[in-house]
Amino acid sequence: MVEFKDEWSQEEYLRAKKELKPKGVDVLLVDTIAREIEGAETLLYNPYELEKLPAETVLVFYCDTGKETKERLQEFRKRFPDKICISLRGGRGYWRKLLRV
């Protein structure tokens, strides 16, 4: 079962993406620093486009270390009240491109 908390590890993100997809819920990595994660599908932070996504979409925000996105989590939740907003623990720097679930 997916637990929606403030931070997810890469493994929690990958498990949630796999578990929620059959239920019609998208789990998306959102790039807040204009630096993609190699080997991962990401969306560049664009509030206008993110607002158009279906309600209940899970937005997993990342930066280089995860610290800034965790600090801004309440801002993201206020901006996207119908979405589930989470920070990626460790950010881009902690991502392991070969990790699979």
KOLKOLZA-23725 format. One line per field, with one value per residue (C-alpha): x, y, z; residue in one letter; residue number from 1. Coordinates in nm, 4 decimals. Layout:
! residues N
xx	X	...
yy	Y	...
zz	Z	...
residu	A	...
num	NUM	...
END
This chain:
! residues 101
xx	0.0000	0.1289	0.1919	0.1742	0.4255	0.6423	0.9406	0.9888	1.3101	1.3779	1.2577	0.9298	0.8781	0.9366	0.7060	0.4284	0.4585	0.4244	0.1403	-0.0706	-0.0441	-0.3032	-0.5388	-0.5120	-0.3017	0.0114	0.3215	0.5480	0.8985	0.9038	1.2367	1.2635	1.6257	1.6222	1.8550	1.7074	1.7786	1.9603	1.7518	1.4295	1.1295	1.0905	0.8754	1.0184	0.8460	0.5836	0.2945	0.0598	0.1056	0.1069	-0.2278	-0.3794	-0.2936	-0.5785	-0.6694	-0.5032	-0.1885	0.1166	0.3874	0.7304	0.9457	1.3241	1.6248	1.9945	1.9819	1.6125	1.6481	1.4990	1.1992	1.1235	1.1381	0.9035	0.6587	0.3878	0.4190	0.3707	0.0719	-0.0908	-0.0262	-0.1604	-0.4317	-0.5903	-0.2576	-0.0483	0.2879	0.5955	0.9693	1.2277	1.4636	1.8232	1.7154	1.8989	2.2290	2.0991	1.9309	2.0645	1.9948	2.0202	1.7791	1.4661	1.1719
yy	0.0000	0.3449	0.5819	0.9523	1.1227	1.4328	1.2509	0.9414	0.7569	0.6571	0.3058	0.4358	0.6513	0.3569	0.1271	0.3882	0.4538	0.0811	0.0276	0.3326	0.3146	0.0318	0.2436	0.5304	0.7520	0.9086	0.9471	1.2084	1.3362	1.7160	1.8875	2.2169	2.2917	2.2389	1.9376	1.6050	1.2818	1.0461	0.7378	0.8815	1.0394	1.3906	1.6996	2.0495	2.2551	2.4607	2.5559	2.6332	2.2857	2.1034	2.2614	2.0993	1.7468	1.5353	1.5664	1.3020	1.3064	1.2484	1.5100	1.4139	1.7273	1.7094	1.9388	1.8518	1.7396	1.7155	1.9845	2.2762	2.0806	1.9534	2.3113	2.4273	2.1381	2.3480	2.6037	2.3263	2.1849	2.5281	2.5844	2.2392	2.1603	1.8803	1.6985	1.4925	1.6682	1.4869	1.5626	1.3157	1.2304	1.3017	1.4661	1.4235	1.3537	1.0406	0.8900	0.5497	0.4945	0.1153	0.0763	-0.1149	-0.2555
zz	0.0000	-0.0922	0.1967	0.1130	0.3390	0.2964	0.1459	-0.0632	-0.1336	-0.4930	-0.4103	-0.2616	-0.5712	-0.8070	-0.6058	-0.5945	-0.9683	-1.0370	-0.7865	-0.8782	-1.2580	-1.2904	-1.0781	-1.3270	-1.0996	-1.2475	-1.0283	-1.1863	-1.1104	-1.1265	-1.1978	-1.0055	-1.1066	-1.4864	-1.4558	-1.5595	-1.3763	-1.6109	-1.6799	-1.5343	-1.7006	-1.5600	-1.6120	-1.5873	-1.3159	-1.4975	-1.2676	-1.5570	-1.7102	-1.3745	-1.2837	-1.5946	-1.4749	-1.3344	-0.9666	-0.7487	-0.9645	-0.7446	-0.8002	-0.6653	-0.6662	-0.6737	-0.6591	-0.6234	-0.2581	-0.1708	0.0960	-0.0981	-0.2289	0.1209	0.2537	-0.0271	0.0106	0.1779	-0.1037	-0.3627	-0.1740	-0.1588	-0.5309	-0.6303	-0.3713	-0.5769	-0.6271	-0.3881	-0.3435	-0.2141	-0.2037	-0.3354	-0.0469	-0.1423	-0.4660	-0.7917	-0.6184	-0.4486	-0.7570	-0.8615	-1.2304	-1.2051	-0.9106	-1.0115	-0.8160
residu	M	V	E	F	K	D	E	W	S	Q	E	E	Y	L	R	A	K	K	E	L	K	P	K	G	V	D	V	L	L	V	D	T	I	A	R	E	I	E	G	A	E	T	L	L	Y	N	P	Y	E	L	E	K	L	P	A	E	T	V	L	V	F	Y	C	D	T	G	K	E	T	K	E	R	L	Q	E	F	R	K	R	F	P	D	K	I	C	I	S	L	R	G	G	R	G	Y	W	R	K	L	L	R	V
num	1	2	3	4	5	6	7	8	9	10	11	12	13	14	15	16	17	18	19	20	21	22	23	24	25	26	27	28	29	30	31	32	33	34	35	36	37	38	39	40	41	42	43	44	45	46	47	48	49	50	51	52	53	54	55	56	57	58	59	60	61	62	63	64	65	66	67	68	69	70	71	72	73	74	75	76	77	78	79	80	81	82	83	84	85	86	87	88	89	90	91	92	93	94	95	96	97	98	99	100	101
END
